Amino acid sequence: MSDTSAPTKTISDFEAKLNEADKNVASFETDDKSPIARIRAYLGANPTAIPAIILIVSVLAFGAIAHNFMSASTLSTILKQVTVTGIVAIAQTIIILTAGIDLSVGAILVISAMVMGRLATLYGLPEFVAIPVGVAIGTLMGTFNGLLVTKARIPPFIVTLGTLYIFNSLKLWYTGSESVRNADLVEKAPGLLWFGTPLNIGSSSIIYGTFAMLVMAVIAWYMLNRTAWGRHVHAVGDDPDAAMLSGIQIDKTLISVYALAGLICGFGAWIAIGRVQSISPIAFETVNLDSITAVVIGGTSLFGGRASIAGSVLGAIIVGVFNTGLSLAGVDSYWQLFASGCLTIIAVAIDQWLRRASK
C-alpha cells in the first residue's frame, strides 16, 4: 500500500519555505533602505514638505542676517505682496497638474480687472454687475484656451503663448492704455477696493485679500482631492491614455480645468484691485512667470499627475521672503531675480530626483 502522506508533506514544506523567503525579502526591502532612500520616499509621498522646509529655513536665515526681518510688520507685508501671485499660482497649479501650462494668466487677470473697473467707473454700472461680468470674462478667456488645447490639438505652451499676445493686444485696445485711478474707484466703486481693507493685529496689517487667497486654496484643495472631478484631473495628468480607457472624457476635463483657472484669475482680479488700489493695463506683467515659479517650488510636477495647492501658496510666500529678505539685507535687486532662478532650477531638479525614485 503506497504512502500518500510523503508528497503532501513535501509540498507543505516547500510552501512554508516559500512563505519564509517572501517574509525575508519583504523584511529586507523594508529594513535595508538607506536614509537617503527613506527621505526620498517621504518627500515623494509628501510634496508639501519640501516648500515647508525651505520656508522655515529661509525665514530663520533672513531673520539672522537681515535687520527687522522677523518683525510682525515685515512678515505681514510679505503676505500682502504675495497675495495676487498666490491666487494666480492656485490657477496655474490646476493646469500644470494636467501636464499643461498657462502663460496668459496675468493677461486674463488684468483684463478682468480693467473690465470691472471701467464698467463701474466709466459706464456707471453697479459693482454687483461689474464684478460678475469681469469674472465671466476671465472664465471665457480660460475656456478659449481650453478649447484650443483640446479641439485644435495644439500644445498648451504654444496656445497660451499665442493668447498671451492676443489678450495683451485686446487689453491695450480696450483700455486705450489708460489706467483707472484710485480717486475714481473711491468715488464711484469703493466695493472694488474691499479686498484691500487691512485688518490690524498689533503692529501687523493683513488685508482681506490674503484671507480670500487662503479660502480659495482650501476650496481648490477640496475640489482636487475630495471630488470625482479632482480624481479625473489627477488621472488625466498622470496618464491620459489610461484615463481615456477608464471612461474619463479627456477633452471635457481639460476644458473645465482651463475654464476654472480663468474663473480663479477673474476673481483674483477683484482682489488685485484692492491690493493695488488702482487698475493699470501694464500691472502684474511678471505674474505669469512668478506663478510658475511658485508652483514649481511648491512641489507640483511639471510633468503632471502630482500637485500641491498648499505647496504653491507656500512657494509664492518663499519667493516673497527671498525678495524681501535680500532687499533688507542690502542686496541689489538683480540678485533677487538670481535667487528666484536658482530656486526654480533646484525645485525642478528635486522633482526629477523624486520621479526617478518612483520608477
SEDO-229731 format. One record per residue (C-alpha): x, y, z; residue in three letters; residue number from 1. Coordinates in nm, 2 decimals, decimal comma, padded with zeros to 4 digits. Layout:
N
+--------+--------+--------+---------+-----+
|      x |      y |      z | residuo | num |
+--------+--------+--------+---------+-----+
|      X |      Y |      Z |     ala | NUM |
...
+--------+--------+--------+---------+-----+
This chain:
359
+--------+--------+--------+---------+-----+
|      x |      y |      z | residuo | num |
+--------+--------+--------+---------+-----+
|  00,00 |  00,00 |  00,00 |     met |   1 |
|  00,15 |  00,33 | -00,11 |     ser |   2 |
|  00,22 |  00,62 |  00,13 |     asp |   3 |
|  00,04 |  00,93 |  00,01 |     thr |   4 |
|  00,14 |  01,15 |  00,30 |     ser |   5 |
|  00,50 |  01,19 |  00,18 |     ala |   6 |
|  00,42 |  01,40 | -00,13 |     pro |   7 |
|  00,17 |  01,61 |  00,08 |     thr |   8 |
|  00,43 |  01,67 |  00,34 |     lys |   9 |
|  00,69 |  01,77 |  00,08 |     thr |  10 |
|  00,46 |  02,02 | -00,08 |     ile |  11 |
|  00,37 |  02,17 |  00,26 |     ser |  12 |
|  00,74 |  02,21 |  00,35 |     asp |  13 |
|  00,80 |  02,37 |  00,01 |     phe |  14 |
|  00,52 |  02,62 |  00,06 |     glu |  15 |
|  00,64 |  02,70 |  00,41 |     ala |  16 |
|  00,99 |  02,77 |  00,28 |     lys |  17 |
|  00,85 |  03,00 |  00,00 |     leu |  18 |
|  00,64 |  03,20 |  00,26 |     asn |  19 |
|  00,95 |  03,23 |  00,48 |     glu |  20 |
|  01,15 |  03,35 |  00,18 |     ala |  21 |
|  00,89 |  03,61 |  00,09 |     asp |  22 |
|  00,89 |  03,74 |  00,45 |     lys |  23 |
|  01,27 |  03,77 |  00,44 |     asn |  24 |
|  01,26 |  03,96 |  00,11 |     val |  25 |
|  00,99 |  04,20 |  00,24 |     ala |  26 |
|  01,19 |  04,25 |  00,56 |     ser |  27 |
|  01,50 |  04,32 |  00,36 |     phe |  28 |
|  01,31 |  04,57 |  00,14 |     glu |  29 |
|  01,17 |  04,75 |  00,45 |     thr |  30 |
|  01,47 |  04,75 |  00,68 |     asp |  31 |
|  01,76 |  04,79 |  00,44 |     asp |  32 |
|  01,66 |  05,12 |  00,30 |     lys |  33 |
|  01,93 |  05,38 |  00,33 |     ser |  34 |
|  01,85 |  05,72 |  00,50 |     pro |  35 |
|  01,86 |  05,89 |  00,16 |     ile |  36 |
|  01,61 |  05,64 |  00,02 |     ala |  37 |
|  01,38 |  05,69 |  00,32 |     arg |  38 |
|  01,40 |  06,07 |  00,28 |     ile |  39 |
|  01,33 |  06,04 | -00,09 |     arg |  40 |
|  01,03 |  05,82 | -00,03 |     ala |  41 |
|  00,89 |  06,06 |  00,23 |     tyr |  42 |
|  00,93 |  06,36 |  00,01 |     leu |  43 |
|  00,77 |  06,18 | -00,28 |     gly |  44 |
|  00,47 |  06,10 | -00,07 |     ala |  45 |
|  00,45 |  06,45 |  00,09 |     asn |  46 |
|  00,54 |  06,71 | -00,18 |     pro |  47 |
|  00,43 |  06,99 |  00,05 |     thr |  48 |
|  00,72 |  06,91 |  00,29 |     ala |  49 |
|  00,98 |  07,05 |  00,06 |     ile |  50 |
|  00,85 |  07,41 |  00,04 |     pro |  51 |
|  00,76 |  07,40 |  00,41 |     ala |  52 |
|  01,12 |  07,31 |  00,50 |     ile |  53 |
|  01,26 |  07,57 |  00,26 |     ile |  54 |
|  01,02 |  07,84 |  00,40 |     leu |  55 |
|  01,12 |  07,77 |  00,76 |     ile |  56 |
|  01,49 |  07,76 |  00,68 |     val |  57 |
|  01,48 |  08,08 |  00,47 |     ser |  58 |
|  01,28 |  08,27 |  00,74 |     val |  59 |
|  01,53 |  08,17 |  01,01 |     leu |  60 |
|  01,82 |  08,26 |  00,78 |     ala |  61 |
|  01,70 |  08,60 |  00,68 |     phe |  62 |
|  01,59 |  08,67 |  01,04 |     gly |  63 |
|  01,95 |  08,62 |  01,14 |     ala |  64 |
|  02,11 |  08,83 |  00,87 |     ile |  65 |
|  01,85 |  09,10 |  00,78 |     ala |  66 |
|  01,77 |  09,37 |  01,03 |     his |  67 |
|  01,40 |  09,39 |  01,13 |     asn |  68 |
|  01,30 |  09,09 |  00,91 |     phe |  69 |
|  01,14 |  08,90 |  01,19 |     met |  70 |
|  00,91 |  09,18 |  01,28 |     ser |  71 |
|  00,53 |  09,14 |  01,25 |     ala |  72 |
|  00,50 |  09,43 |  01,02 |     ser |  73 |
|  00,76 |  09,29 |  00,77 |     thr |  74 |
|  00,61 |  08,94 |  00,77 |     leu |  75 |
|  00,26 |  09,08 |  00,72 |     ser |  76 |
|  00,39 |  09,29 |  00,43 |     thr |  77 |
|  00,53 |  08,98 |  00,27 |     ile |  78 |
|  00,19 |  08,82 |  00,29 |     leu |  79 |
|  00,03 |  09,12 |  00,14 |     lys |  80 |
|  00,28 |  09,13 | -00,15 |     gln |  81 |
|  00,23 |  08,77 | -00,25 |     val |  82 |
| -00,15 |  08,76 | -00,23 |     thr |  83 |
| -00,21 |  08,81 | -00,61 |     val |  84 |
|  00,08 |  08,57 | -00,70 |     thr |  85 |
| -00,06 |  08,31 | -00,47 |     gly |  86 |
| -00,41 |  08,33 | -00,62 |     ile |  87 |
| -00,27 |  08,30 | -00,98 |     val |  88 |
| -00,05 |  08,02 | -00,86 |     ala |  89 |
| -00,36 |  07,82 | -00,75 |     ile |  90 |
| -00,50 |  07,85 | -01,10 |     ala |  91 |
| -00,16 |  07,76 | -01,25 |     gln |  92 |
| -00,13 |  07,45 | -01,03 |     thr |  93 |
| -00,46 |  07,30 | -01,16 |     ile |  94 |
| -00,34 |  07,34 | -01,51 |     ile |  95 |
|  00,02 |  07,21 | -01,45 |     ile |  96 |
| -00,14 |  06,91 | -01,28 |     leu |  97 |
| -00,27 |  06,81 | -01,62 |     thr |  98 |
|  00,09 |  06,85 | -01,77 |     ala |  99 |
| -00,01 |  07,18 | -01,92 |     gly | 100 |
|  00,09 |  07,54 | -01,86 |     ile | 101 |
| -00,08 |  07,88 | -01,90 |     asp | 102 |
|  00,13 |  08,18 | -01,99 |     leu | 103 |
| -00,17 |  08,40 | -02,03 |     ser | 104 |
| -00,30 |  08,40 | -01,66 |     val | 105 |
| -00,15 |  08,75 | -01,60 |     gly | 106 |
| -00,33 |  08,90 | -01,90 |     ala | 107 |
| -00,66 |  08,73 | -01,80 |     ile | 108 |
| -00,62 |  08,88 | -01,45 |     leu | 109 |
| -00,56 |  09,24 | -01,58 |     val | 110 |
| -00,83 |  09,23 | -01,85 |     ile | 111 |
| -01,08 |  09,11 | -01,59 |     ser | 112 |
| -00,98 |  09,39 | -01,36 |     ala | 113 |
| -01,00 |  09,65 | -01,63 |     met | 114 |
| -01,35 |  09,53 | -01,73 |     val | 115 |
| -01,47 |  09,56 | -01,37 |     met | 116 |
| -01,31 |  09,90 | -01,31 |     gly | 117 |
| -01,43 |  10,06 | -01,64 |     arg | 118 |
| -01,78 |  09,92 | -01,62 |     leu | 119 |
| -01,81 |  10,06 | -01,27 |     ala | 120 |
| -01,64 |  10,40 | -01,31 |     thr | 121 |
| -01,67 |  10,49 | -01,68 |     leu | 122 |
| -02,01 |  10,34 | -01,76 |     tyr | 123 |
| -02,17 |  10,37 | -01,41 |     gly | 124 |
| -02,28 |  10,01 | -01,37 |     leu | 125 |
| -02,33 |  09,90 | -01,01 |     pro | 126 |
| -02,05 |  09,69 | -00,86 |     glu | 127 |
| -02,27 |  09,38 | -00,82 |     phe | 128 |
| -02,30 |  09,38 | -01,20 |     val | 129 |
| -01,94 |  09,49 | -01,29 |     ala | 130 |
| -01,77 |  09,22 | -01,07 |     ile | 131 |
| -01,96 |  08,92 | -01,21 |     pro | 132 |
| -01,91 |  09,04 | -01,57 |     val | 133 |
| -01,53 |  09,07 | -01,51 |     gly | 134 |
| -01,52 |  08,72 | -01,36 |     val | 135 |
| -01,72 |  08,59 | -01,65 |     ala | 136 |
| -01,48 |  08,75 | -01,90 |     ile | 137 |
| -01,19 |  08,57 | -01,72 |     gly | 138 |
| -01,38 |  08,24 | -01,74 |     thr | 139 |
| -01,44 |  08,28 | -02,11 |     leu | 140 |
| -01,07 |  08,35 | -02,18 |     met | 141 |
| -00,98 |  08,04 | -01,99 |     gly | 142 |
| -01,24 |  07,84 | -02,17 |     thr | 143 |
| -01,10 |  07,97 | -02,50 |     phe | 144 |
| -00,75 |  07,84 | -02,41 |     asn | 145 |
| -00,90 |  07,50 | -02,32 |     gly | 146 |
| -01,09 |  07,47 | -02,65 |     leu | 147 |
| -00,77 |  07,55 | -02,85 |     leu | 148 |
| -00,58 |  07,29 | -02,65 |     val | 149 |
| -00,84 |  07,01 | -02,69 |     thr | 150 |
| -01,01 |  07,08 | -03,02 |     lys | 151 |
| -00,72 |  07,22 | -03,22 |     ala | 152 |
| -00,47 |  06,98 | -03,06 |     arg | 153 |
| -00,21 |  07,25 | -03,00 |     ile | 154 |
|  00,03 |  07,21 | -02,71 |     pro | 155 |
| -00,07 |  07,43 | -02,41 |     pro | 156 |
|  00,26 |  07,62 | -02,42 |     phe | 157 |
|  00,20 |  07,73 | -02,77 |     ile | 158 |
| -00,17 |  07,80 | -02,72 |     val | 159 |
| -00,12 |  08,02 | -02,41 |     thr | 160 |
|  00,19 |  08,19 | -02,56 |     leu | 161 |
| -00,03 |  08,30 | -02,85 |     gly | 162 |
| -00,32 |  08,40 | -02,64 |     thr | 163 |
| -00,08 |  08,60 | -02,41 |     leu | 164 |
| -00,01 |  08,82 | -02,71 |     tyr | 165 |
| -00,38 |  08,83 | -02,82 |     ile | 166 |
| -00,51 |  08,92 | -02,47 |     phe | 167 |
| -00,24 |  09,18 | -02,42 |     asn | 168 |
| -00,33 |  09,34 | -02,75 |     ser | 169 |
| -00,70 |  09,33 | -02,66 |     leu | 170 |
| -00,62 |  09,48 | -02,32 |     lys | 171 |
| -00,44 |  09,78 | -02,47 |     leu | 172 |
| -00,71 |  09,83 | -02,73 |     trp | 173 |
| -00,99 |  09,81 | -02,48 |     tyr | 174 |
| -00,83 |  10,05 | -02,23 |     thr | 175 |
| -00,65 |  10,28 | -02,47 |     gly | 176 |
| -00,35 |  10,23 | -02,24 |     ser | 177 |
| -00,53 |  10,43 | -01,97 |     glu | 178 |
| -00,55 |  10,34 | -01,61 |     ser | 179 |
| -00,84 |  10,36 | -01,37 |     val | 180 |
| -00,74 |  10,60 | -01,09 |     arg | 181 |
| -00,77 |  10,54 | -00,72 |     asn | 182 |
| -00,98 |  10,86 | -00,69 |     ala | 183 |
| -01,24 |  10,73 | -00,94 |     asp | 184 |
| -01,26 |  10,40 | -00,76 |     leu | 185 |
| -01,30 |  10,56 | -00,42 |     val | 186 |
| -01,57 |  10,79 | -00,55 |     glu | 187 |
| -01,77 |  10,56 | -00,78 |     lys | 188 |
| -01,68 |  10,20 | -00,70 |     ala | 189 |
| -01,55 |  10,16 | -00,34 |     pro | 190 |
| -01,66 |  09,80 | -00,33 |     gly | 191 |
| -01,39 |  09,71 | -00,58 |     leu | 192 |
| -01,13 |  09,81 | -00,32 |     leu | 193 |
| -01,29 |  09,60 | -00,04 |     trp | 194 |
| -01,03 |  09,32 | -00,05 |     phe | 195 |
| -00,76 |  09,58 |  00,02 |     gly | 196 |
| -00,91 |  09,66 |  00,35 |     thr | 197 |
| -00,65 |  09,60 |  00,62 |     pro | 198 |
| -00,71 |  09,40 |  00,94 |     leu | 199 |
| -00,47 |  09,54 |  01,20 |     asn | 200 |
| -00,35 |  09,30 |  01,46 |     ile | 201 |
| -00,09 |  09,47 |  01,68 |     gly | 202 |
|  00,19 |  09,60 |  01,45 |     ser | 203 |
|  00,09 |  09,37 |  01,17 |     ser | 204 |
| -00,16 |  09,45 |  00,89 |     ser | 205 |
| -00,32 |  09,18 |  00,69 |     ile | 206 |
| -00,56 |  09,26 |  00,40 |     ile | 207 |
| -00,89 |  09,08 |  00,34 |     tyr | 208 |
| -00,74 |  08,96 |  00,01 |     gly | 209 |
| -00,49 |  08,74 |  00,19 |     thr | 210 |
| -00,77 |  08,56 |  00,38 |     phe | 211 |
| -00,95 |  08,52 |  00,04 |     ala | 212 |
| -00,64 |  08,36 | -00,10 |     met | 213 |
| -00,63 |  08,11 |  00,18 |     leu | 214 |
| -01,00 |  08,03 |  00,15 |     val | 215 |
| -00,96 |  07,98 | -00,23 |     met | 216 |
| -00,67 |  07,75 | -00,16 |     ala | 217 |
| -00,88 |  07,53 |  00,07 |     val | 218 |
| -01,16 |  07,52 | -00,19 |     ile | 219 |
| -00,92 |  07,42 | -00,47 |     ala | 220 |
| -00,77 |  07,16 | -00,25 |     trp | 221 |
| -01,11 |  07,01 | -00,17 |     tyr | 222 |
| -01,21 |  07,00 | -00,53 |     met | 223 |
| -00,88 |  06,83 | -00,64 |     leu | 224 |
| -00,87 |  06,57 | -00,35 |     asn | 225 |
| -01,23 |  06,51 | -00,24 |     arg | 226 |
| -01,44 |  06,51 | -00,56 |     thr | 227 |
| -01,48 |  06,29 | -00,87 |     ala | 228 |
| -01,38 |  06,58 | -01,09 |     trp | 229 |
| -01,05 |  06,61 | -00,90 |     gly | 230 |
| -00,98 |  06,24 | -00,94 |     arg | 231 |
| -01,04 |  06,28 | -01,31 |     his | 232 |
| -00,80 |  06,57 | -01,33 |     val | 233 |
| -00,53 |  06,37 | -01,15 |     his | 234 |
| -00,58 |  06,08 | -01,38 |     ala | 235 |
| -00,56 |  06,29 | -01,69 |     val | 236 |
| -00,23 |  06,44 | -01,57 |     gly | 237 |
| -00,08 |  06,11 | -01,46 |     asp | 238 |
| -00,17 |  05,90 | -01,77 |     asp | 239 |
| -00,42 |  06,04 | -02,03 |     pro | 240 |
| -00,43 |  05,71 | -02,22 |     asp | 241 |
| -00,53 |  05,51 | -01,92 |     ala | 242 |
| -00,77 |  05,78 | -01,81 |     ala | 243 |
| -00,94 |  05,76 | -02,15 |     met | 244 |
| -00,96 |  05,38 | -02,13 |     leu | 245 |
| -01,12 |  05,41 | -01,79 |     ser | 246 |
| -01,40 |  05,62 | -01,94 |     gly | 247 |
| -01,29 |  05,97 | -01,84 |     ile | 248 |
| -01,38 |  06,24 | -02,10 |     gln | 249 |
| -01,03 |  06,39 | -02,15 |     ile | 250 |
| -01,14 |  06,70 | -02,36 |     asp | 251 |
| -01,43 |  06,79 | -02,13 |     lys | 252 |
| -01,20 |  06,76 | -01,82 |     thr | 253 |
| -00,92 |  06,98 | -01,98 |     leu | 254 |
| -01,17 |  07,24 | -02,09 |     ile | 255 |
| -01,31 |  07,26 | -01,73 |     ser | 256 |
| -00,96 |  07,29 | -01,59 |     val | 257 |
| -00,87 |  07,59 | -01,81 |     tyr | 258 |
| -01,22 |  07,75 | -01,75 |     ala | 259 |
| -01,17 |  07,71 | -01,38 |     leu | 260 |
| -00,83 |  07,87 | -01,40 |     ala | 261 |
| -00,98 |  08,16 | -01,59 |     gly | 262 |
| -01,25 |  08,19 | -01,32 |     leu | 263 |
| -00,99 |  08,20 | -01,04 |     ile | 264 |
| -00,79 |  08,47 | -01,23 |     cys | 265 |
| -01,12 |  08,66 | -01,28 |     gly | 266 |
| -01,20 |  08,65 | -00,92 |     phe | 267 |
| -00,83 |  08,73 | -00,84 |     gly | 268 |
| -00,87 |  09,05 | -01,05 |     ala | 269 |
| -01,11 |  09,18 | -00,78 |     trp | 270 |
| -00,86 |  09,10 | -00,51 |     ile | 271 |
| -00,58 |  09,26 | -00,72 |     ala | 272 |
| -00,77 |  09,59 | -00,75 |     ile | 273 |
| -00,80 |  09,61 | -00,37 |     gly | 274 |
| -00,43 |  09,51 | -00,33 |     arg | 275 |
| -00,30 |  09,79 | -00,56 |     val | 276 |
| -00,59 |  10,03 | -00,50 |     gln | 277 |
| -00,60 |  10,12 | -00,88 |     ser | 278 |
| -00,60 |  09,94 | -01,21 |     ile | 279 |
| -00,33 |  09,97 | -01,47 |     ser | 280 |
| -00,31 |  09,79 | -01,81 |     pro | 281 |
|  00,06 |  09,72 | -01,75 |     ile | 282 |
|  00,02 |  09,59 | -01,40 |     ala | 283 |
|  00,13 |  09,24 | -01,30 |     phe | 284 |
|  00,34 |  09,18 | -01,61 |     glu | 285 |
|  00,56 |  08,92 | -01,43 |     thr | 286 |
|  00,29 |  08,73 | -01,25 |     val | 287 |
|  00,28 |  08,46 | -01,53 |     asn | 288 |
|  00,64 |  08,36 | -01,45 |     leu | 289 |
|  00,61 |  08,43 | -01,08 |     asp | 290 |
|  00,31 |  08,19 | -01,06 |     ser | 291 |
|  00,50 |  07,91 | -01,24 |     ile | 292 |
|  00,80 |  07,97 | -01,01 |     thr | 293 |
|  00,57 |  07,94 | -00,70 |     ala | 294 |
|  00,41 |  07,62 | -00,84 |     val | 295 |
|  00,74 |  07,45 | -00,91 |     val | 296 |
|  00,89 |  07,55 | -00,58 |     ile | 297 |
|  00,57 |  07,43 | -00,41 |     gly | 298 |
|  00,63 |  07,07 | -00,53 |     gly | 299 |
|  00,39 |  07,04 | -00,83 |     thr | 300 |
|  00,54 |  06,83 | -01,10 |     ser | 301 |
|  00,58 |  07,00 | -01,44 |     leu | 302 |
|  00,51 |  06,65 | -01,60 |     phe | 303 |
|  00,16 |  06,63 | -01,44 |     gly | 304 |
|  00,00 |  06,39 | -01,21 |     gly | 305 |
|  00,12 |  06,54 | -00,88 |     arg | 306 |
|  00,03 |  06,87 | -00,74 |     ala | 307 |
|  00,01 |  07,06 | -00,41 |     ser | 308 |
| -00,22 |  07,36 | -00,37 |     ile | 309 |
| -00,07 |  07,43 | -00,02 |     ala | 310 |
|  00,27 |  07,40 | -00,17 |     gly | 311 |
|  00,20 |  07,65 | -00,44 |     ser | 312 |
|  00,09 |  07,91 | -00,18 |     val | 313 |
|  00,40 |  07,83 |  00,02 |     leu | 314 |
|  00,61 |  07,87 | -00,29 |     gly | 315 |
|  00,47 |  08,22 | -00,35 |     ala | 316 |
|  00,55 |  08,31 |  00,01 |     ile | 317 |
|  00,90 |  08,17 | -00,03 |     ile | 318 |
|  00,96 |  08,40 | -00,33 |     val | 319 |
|  00,83 |  08,69 | -00,13 |     gly | 320 |
|  01,06 |  08,60 |  00,16 |     val | 321 |
|  01,36 |  08,59 | -00,06 |     phe | 322 |
|  01,29 |  08,92 | -00,23 |     asn | 323 |
|  01,21 |  09,10 |  00,10 |     thr | 324 |
|  01,50 |  08,93 |  00,29 |     gly | 325 |
|  01,76 |  09,01 |  00,02 |     leu | 326 |
|  01,63 |  09,37 |  00,00 |     ser | 327 |
|  01,65 |  09,42 |  00,38 |     leu | 328 |
|  02,00 |  09,27 |  00,37 |     ala | 329 |
|  02,11 |  09,54 |  00,12 |     gly | 330 |
|  02,14 |  09,31 | -00,18 |     val | 331 |
|  02,08 |  09,46 | -00,52 |     asp | 332 |
|  01,75 |  09,38 | -00,70 |     ser | 333 |
|  01,91 |  09,17 | -00,97 |     tyr | 334 |
|  02,03 |  08,92 | -00,72 |     trp | 335 |
|  01,67 |  08,88 | -00,62 |     gln | 336 |
|  01,59 |  08,76 | -00,97 |     leu | 337 |
|  01,91 |  08,54 | -00,95 |     phe | 338 |
|  01,77 |  08,38 | -00,63 |     ala | 339 |
|  01,43 |  08,31 | -00,79 |     ser | 340 |
|  01,60 |  08,15 | -01,09 |     gly | 341 |
|  01,82 |  07,93 | -00,86 |     cys | 342 |
|  01,51 |  07,82 | -00,66 |     leu | 343 |
|  01,33 |  07,72 | -00,97 |     thr | 344 |
|  01,61 |  07,51 | -01,10 |     ile | 345 |
|  01,67 |  07,34 | -00,77 |     ile | 346 |
|  01,29 |  07,27 | -00,74 |     ala | 347 |
|  01,28 |  07,11 | -01,08 |     val | 348 |
|  01,60 |  06,91 | -01,00 |     ala | 349 |
|  01,43 |  06,77 | -00,68 |     ile | 350 |
|  01,12 |  06,68 | -00,88 |     asp | 351 |
|  01,33 |  06,49 | -01,13 |     gln | 352 |
|  01,51 |  06,31 | -00,85 |     trp | 353 |
|  01,18 |  06,21 | -00,69 |     leu | 354 |
|  01,04 |  06,09 | -01,02 |     arg | 355 |
|  01,34 |  05,87 | -01,09 |     arg | 356 |
|  01,29 |  05,72 | -00,74 |     ala | 357 |
|  00,93 |  05,63 | -00,82 |     ser | 358 |
|  01,02 |  05,43 | -01,14 |     lys | 359 |
+--------+--------+--------+---------+-----+
